[in-house]
Amino acid sequence: MHYTRQSGINLFKKFEDWILVSQKAGMDTIEEMCTVIKKAIEDEVKIQHELRIKFMDFTVDDTVLNYINPPIPKLEAIEEYREDRF
């Protein structure tokens, strides 16, 4: 009986350690992403490539673009412009 109780206590200690480690890793990942975003804000530049958080890893995905550079030209207006119409 005592062995089972001690095994349970040890298991819960491992869970607690795992939770603390995973929380710290997650916060470190978010901090890395914030650093990239903060630099873009300070440099006043757009973030061209997609930022990803997958589990506990932060990556900048160069294969996915957030916007097309240069932008696609806009189409001309279909309706004709007339002074008597709003």
C-alpha positions as CSV (number, residue, x, y, z in Angstrom):
1,M,0.0,0.0,0.0
2,H,2.8,2.4,0.9
3,Y,4.6,1.6,-2.4
4,T,1.5,2.6,-4.4
5,R,1.1,5.9,-2.5
6,Q,4.8,6.7,-3.1
7,S,4.5,5.8,-6.8
8,G,1.5,8.2,-7.1
9,I,3.4,11.0,-5.3
10,N,6.4,10.5,-7.6
11,L,4.2,10.5,-10.7
12,F,2.5,13.8,-9.7
13,K,6.0,15.3,-9.1
14,K,7.0,14.3,-12.6
15,F,3.7,15.8,-14.0
16,E,4.4,19.1,-12.1
17,D,7.9,19.2,-13.5
18,W,6.7,18.5,-17.0
19,I,4.1,21.2,-16.8
20,L,6.7,23.8,-15.6
21,V,9.1,22.9,-18.3
22,S,6.5,22.9,-21.1
23,Q,5.2,26.3,-19.8
24,K,8.6,27.8,-19.8
25,A,9.3,26.4,-23.3
26,G,6.0,27.9,-24.5
27,M,6.8,31.3,-23.0
28,D,10.3,31.3,-24.5
29,T,8.7,30.5,-27.9
30,I,6.3,33.4,-27.6
31,E,9.1,35.7,-26.5
32,E,11.1,34.7,-29.7
33,M,8.1,35.6,-31.8
34,C,7.6,38.9,-30.0
35,T,11.2,39.8,-30.7
36,V,10.7,39.3,-34.4
37,I,7.4,41.3,-34.4
38,K,8.9,44.1,-32.2
39,K,11.9,44.4,-34.6
40,A,9.5,44.7,-37.6
41,I,7.5,47.4,-35.8
42,E,10.6,49.4,-34.8
43,D,12.0,49.1,-38.3
44,E,8.5,50.0,-39.7
45,V,8.6,47.0,-42.2
46,K,6.0,44.5,-43.0
47,I,6.5,40.8,-42.0
48,Q,6.7,39.1,-45.4
49,H,7.1,35.5,-44.3
50,E,4.7,33.5,-42.2
51,L,5.5,33.2,-38.5
52,R,4.6,29.8,-37.0
53,I,4.4,28.3,-33.5
54,K,4.2,24.5,-33.6
55,F,4.0,23.0,-30.2
56,M,7.1,24.5,-28.6
57,D,9.0,25.6,-31.7
58,F,8.9,29.0,-33.3
59,T,9.8,29.2,-37.0
60,V,9.7,31.8,-39.8
61,D,8.3,29.9,-42.9
62,D,10.0,31.3,-46.0
63,T,7.8,29.3,-48.3
64,V,4.6,31.1,-47.3
65,L,4.2,34.8,-48.0
66,N,1.7,36.9,-46.1
67,Y,1.4,39.3,-49.1
68,I,2.5,39.4,-52.7
69,N,5.3,41.8,-53.4
70,P,4.7,43.8,-55.6
71,P,1.0,43.8,-55.2
72,I,-1.3,42.6,-58.0
73,P,-2.5,45.6,-60.0
74,K,-6.0,46.7,-59.4
75,L,-8.6,46.2,-62.1
76,E,-10.1,49.2,-63.8
77,A,-13.6,50.2,-62.8
78,I,-16.3,48.3,-64.7
79,E,-18.9,51.1,-64.5
80,E,-18.4,54.3,-66.4
81,Y,-18.0,57.5,-64.4
82,R,-20.9,60.0,-64.7
83,E,-21.3,63.3,-62.9
84,D,-25.1,62.8,-62.4
85,R,-24.7,59.5,-60.6
86,F,-23.3,58.9,-57.1
